[in-house]
Amino acid sequence: MFNSIIPSNNFNIYPNPATNNIHINSIRELNDKNYKIFNRLGQIVSNGTIENQQIKIEKLDKGIYYIIIESTSLKLIKN
């Protein structure tokens, strides 16, 4: 599933590991773009729209996740 997704050189997220919110640092405006968060089994555990260059993750359990924004994959660690 993640084989066709390219790791990002245009985005990065911080803090990582994170607890409640992640911020997205990008050369482009990403507000109103859709995202999906997958667990390590490839199941979608959260999705939505980016607001204020942030994604809320407080409802996720601790673990490792993958975020996909516009066919770009980012690895996230939730504390």
C-alpha positions in Angstrom: 0.0 0.0 0.0 2.7 2.5 0.9 5.0 1.3 -1.9 3.6 3.8 -4.4 3.8 6.7 -1.9 7.0 8.8 -2.0 8.7 10.0 1.2 8.5 13.8 1.5 11.2 16.3 0.7 8.6 19.1 0.6 6.9 18.6 3.9 8.0 17.8 7.4 6.1 17.6 10.7 7.0 18.7 14.2 7.1 17.8 17.0 7.8 14.2 16.2 7.2 12.4 18.5 4.0 14.3 19.3 1.2 14.2 21.8 -1.8 16.4 20.8 -1.1 18.2 17.5 1.4 18.1 14.8 2.5 21.1 12.8 3.3 20.8 9.1 6.2 22.8 7.7 5.8 23.1 3.9 7.0 25.3 1.1 3.3 25.4 0.0 0.1 26.2 1.7 -1.6 23.0 2.9 -4.7 24.4 4.6 -7.9 22.7 3.4 -5.9 19.7 1.9 -7.0 16.3 2.9 -4.9 13.9 5.0 -5.2 10.3 6.1 -3.4 8.6 9.0 -2.7 4.9 8.9 -1.5 2.5 11.6 1.3 0.0 10.9 -1.3 -2.5 9.7 -2.3 -0.1 6.9 -5.7 0.7 8.5 -7.0 4.3 8.3 -7.3 5.5 11.9 -8.0 9.2 11.2 -8.6 11.5 8.3 -9.7 15.0 7.7 -8.7 18.4 6.5 -5.6 20.3 7.5 -6.4 23.5 9.4 -3.8 26.2 10.3 -1.0 23.9 9.0 -1.9 21.5 11.9 -3.4 18.0 12.4 -5.0 17.0 15.7 -3.8 13.6 17.0 -4.9 13.6 20.6 -7.3 10.7 20.0 -4.7 8.4 18.6 -3.1 5.7 20.8 0.6 5.8 21.3 2.4 4.2 18.4 3.9 4.7 15.0 1.7 6.0 12.2 2.0 7.1 8.6 0.3 10.3 7.3 -0.5 10.8 3.7 -1.0 14.3 2.3 -1.3 14.7 -1.5 0.4 11.3 -2.2 3.2 12.1 0.1 4.0 9.9 3.1 5.3 11.1 6.5 6.1 8.9 9.5 4.7 10.0 12.9 5.4 8.7 16.4 2.6 9.4 18.9 3.5 9.7 22.6 
